[in-house]
Amino acid sequence: MDNEKHAILNDVLKSFAGLTDTDIAVGQSLWRTRKIAKGDFFNMQSFVCTDLALITKGVFRIYFVPPKTQEEKNVYFFSEKQFLVSFRSFINQYPCYYYIQALEDAEIISINYKDLQYLYTTPTGWEKFGRLIAELFFNYSQSRAEEFLFNTAEERYIKLTNEHPNIVNRIAAYHISSYLGIKNPSLTRIKKRLLAKK
């Protein structure tokens, strides 16, 4: 792992879970760097998600394909300095329901499930890290479900632009439309309304 990626990983681990330099040193050799080309996959549907990753470059989408419609449905976007995983597949080590695909040429730092389980047993802050990761992905899941229960498509778009201002201009509009649960013409109308309010 080069110094730049090592520094990014250290900074995120410290700010996210309060890990000390000693804690990080215990796990340092277990993280691996990997490049994923645009259009390639971090994980595929029906495969077990074996790694937890930190994105150092690029944007990913998590999506599924309903058997009836065969129309891709985007569920999440993730970008730099965010953790990436299909969490239920990862913690239970059973096949994933989703695809996780790079929307740009990307780079990640990842750790294997077994290695992370080992770190949880060490007398360090890694067990706290595991709890915080679980809470993080629970919150992602809960907030995503609540968006469709309580927010309009326009409100969902505003939330997306507030939480991921760096993503909206980097990916195709049809991916955003899919994420919002609308069609492209509706997204165009939302953008026009918001511009008119400025």
KAFENLIN-V475814 format. One record per residue. N is the residue number from 1. RES is the residue in one small letter. PSI is psi in degrees with one decimal (* if undefined). Layout:
n/res/psi
N/RES/PSI
N/RES/PSI
This chain:
n/res/psi
1/m/129.3
2/d/167.6
3/n/-37.5
4/e/-47.1
5/k/-36.3
6/h/-42.1
7/a/-41.2
8/i/-47.6
9/l/-47.5
10/n/-46.0
11/d/-43.4
12/v/-43.6
13/l/-36.7
14/k/-45.7
15/s/-33.9
16/f/-44.8
17/a/3.4
18/g/27.9
19/l/142.7
20/t/169.0
21/d/-36.6
22/t/-45.0
23/d/-47.3
24/i/-38.9
25/a/-35.8
26/v/-37.4
27/g/-2.3
28/q/-43.4
29/s/-9.2
30/l/-10.2
31/w/141.5
32/r/140.4
33/t/150.6
34/r/138.5
35/k/138.2
36/i/118.7
37/a/152.7
38/k/129.5
39/g/-16.0
40/d/171.6
41/f/139.2
42/f/-38.1
43/n/151.0
44/m/154.1
45/q/141.4
46/s/-0.3
47/f/146.9
48/v/133.4
49/c/108.8
50/t/-7.6
51/d/147.5
52/l/130.9
53/a/154.9
54/l/127.6
55/i/125.2
56/t/-16.9
57/k/134.4
58/g/175.0
59/v/137.8
60/f/154.1
61/r/146.7
62/i/126.3
63/y/165.4
64/f/165.4
65/v/104.1
66/p/133.1
67/p/-34.4
68/k/-46.8
69/t/-25.6
70/q/25.9
71/e/120.6
72/e/136.5
73/k/113.3
74/n/134.9
75/v/-42.1
76/y/154.6
77/f/144.2
78/f/145.8
79/s/-161.8
80/e/137.8
81/k/22.1
82/q/148.4
83/f/147.1
84/l/126.6
85/v/153.4
86/s/97.6
87/f/-46.1
88/r/-40.3
89/s/-40.2
90/f/-49.1
91/i/-28.4
92/n/-12.3
93/q/49.0
94/y/165.0
95/p/144.0
96/c/145.9
97/y/-11.8
98/y/164.3
99/y/142.3
100/i/111.9
101/q/141.9
102/a/129.1
103/l/-7.4
104/e/165.6
105/d/127.6
106/a/161.1
107/e/139.2
108/i/162.0
109/i/124.7
110/s/158.0
111/i/139.6
112/n/150.4
113/y/-48.3
114/k/-37.9
115/d/-38.3
116/l/-38.6
117/q/-38.4
118/y/-44.8
119/l/-33.6
120/y/-25.6
121/t/-9.8
122/t/152.4
123/p/65.7
124/t/-169.2
125/g/7.8
126/w/-30.0
127/e/-38.8
128/k/-40.8
129/f/-45.7
130/g/-41.5
131/r/-42.2
132/l/-36.2
133/i/-44.2
134/a/-43.5
135/e/-39.7
136/l/-49.3
137/f/-25.7
138/f/-43.9
139/n/-40.4
140/y/-49.7
141/s/-46.5
142/q/-45.6
143/s/-34.4
144/r/-44.3
145/a/-41.5
146/e/-29.2
147/e/-43.0
148/f/-21.8
149/l/-39.1
150/f/-12.0
151/n/147.8
152/t/168.9
153/a/-37.4
154/e/-42.1
155/e/-37.2
156/r/-38.2
157/y/-44.0
158/i/-42.5
159/k/-42.5
160/l/-45.1
161/t/-29.9
162/n/-41.8
163/e/-29.7
164/h/59.3
165/p/-23.7
166/n/-8.1
167/i/-39.6
168/v/-38.0
169/n/3.0
170/r/-10.1
171/i/159.2
172/a/147.0
173/a/-35.2
174/y/-26.3
175/h/-40.1
176/i/-43.0
177/s/-45.1
178/s/-43.0
179/y/-38.3
180/l/-12.6
181/g/29.3
182/i/177.6
183/k/164.7
184/n/-42.7
185/p/-35.5
186/s/-39.1
187/l/-41.3
188/t/-42.5
189/r/-40.0
190/i/-46.2
191/k/-41.3
192/k/-42.7
193/r/-42.6
194/l/-36.5
195/l/-38.6
196/a/-26.8
197/k/-17.9
198/k/*
